[in-house]
Amino acid sequence: MGIQHAFRIATEPGTRAHLSGPFRQGYYNSLASLHGWADGDPFYVNYVGHPMQGAVSGFIWAQNDGAYRKLEFGNNSAYWRSRARATAFSFLYSTQFEIGPLSEASLGKIQSRYPQQGFVDHVATPVIGLAWQVAEDWVDRFVIRRFEDRVKNPWARLMMRGWLNPSRSFANLMRWKEPWHRDSRPGILSYARSLELERPRPDPESYPALPRFEFQTTQQYYRSWGQNRSYIALEAVRRRSGM
């Protein structure tokens, strides 16, 4: 959020010119002026830049969502649940950036001036941003990963991961990670498909010691002469102590 507002102030003369003045009244005027769809920005800003913003914020959420952080693209309920959560965060983030207490509406009072009053960014950012995020997930699994299975050159892997997933790369930078970092697999130097296919071997030392005795109850049902009978067998199983 701070980076976006700093960029606005540095590159938009209109924003800098309207930073002064009554804060509350200017904020109210911006909110009261909202109407319609278009906001006067070029096509690439509304339908490329803002969706990328939505994808970046979605990836930021996904990278901090412990239950789903390592998920890759897949047609399953867990994946779509994770992306629904990311889209909800993207919507809240976009709303705060557009009309929140620290937003375009309050810092620079953008929406108080024609033609910046439209709602296009409120919809395009999270909705098209979801499609952008899913597209990058698909590319990462079916294009980048397959490329890495065949090409071991780390520089080629670096470029594929960074260039073909720009929103994920920027989200990685926001958490002080390399742009090519992946939560779902090792880095560009150590990733190997053969290693992921290997099943980890259990360490016997990690298991708790077995008790000398254990009791087990089992219940069985059988039919005899047209009647249902059941019994419970209680048996003691003696474990070898190793002595």
BELCORPE-V572344 format. One line per field, one symbol per residue. phi: phi as a letter, one per 20 degrees, with the letter a starting at -180 (. if undefined). A space follows every 10 residues. Layout:
phi=???
//
This chain:
phi=.ffffffgff ddgffffdfe ogffffffff ffefamdfcn efgfffdcff gfgfffffff fffdegfcfe fdgaebffff ffffffffff fffffffecf gdbffddolf ffcfdeefdg ffefffffff ffffffffff fddffffffd defffffgff fffecfffff ffffdmdfge fcfebfffed fbffffffef efegfeefff ffcbdcdccc cbdblmdecb bdddcddeef ene
//
